[in-house]
Amino acid sequence: MFQMAGNPRQDLYLEISQNLVDRELEDLRNYVSGSSYLSAGFVEKANGHQIFIQLEKEGKLKPGDLSLLASILRKVGRHDFAEQAEKIAENERKGQKTRKRAAASASSTDQETPAKRQESPPCVEQEGGPSRREEKGPTDADIRQKVRAINYSDTGEVTILGRRIRYNTSMRFEFNLFQMIFYCEAWDVGSGTSDNSGKRESRQGAAEHAIEHLLKRLRDNEVI
């Protein structure tokens, strides 16, 4: 069983997906596509976890607001998970308020010492190396090498470049191609950022593609 710890929202997505029975999953797909929250073409092949991740990507499950998720879960009869979603959203809102207060306090402190800011050099040159502002994250080759050095299973967690990355792979048979197709969803535990592999011909390839693209996104966002 997948061990949960870290990002409560992502944990809940996965827990729901693992515990939905076939009828509940079918009701979930029908409701999400029927209400035009997501396209029917995507929903009919997706599991619960993939549906929730896509809803979040499209801005329908915003930080501090899981009201849509709670509503969907009640529609399919999972009031237990709906209550959990509401509690997580409440905790996210509390966290947002705390961070705003901390940012306001830091801003107030900075405004009281403008002279110190003016005296500070724009960047600190270090002997034998680039300035701090010129430092860059890992290259594409660095990321690719670290990602491909790992053997991936169906579901799990890995630590790469200091980031805890969870992943979940699924597969289905494509009759038009007459072959098995693999799909992987990967997300960063700390930030909640996620990415997917699209259609791949192997489980290993799907996991590598999703995790590699996720790490590049984190680098571009200056998380790593």
Disulfide bonds with the S-S distance in Angstrom:
none
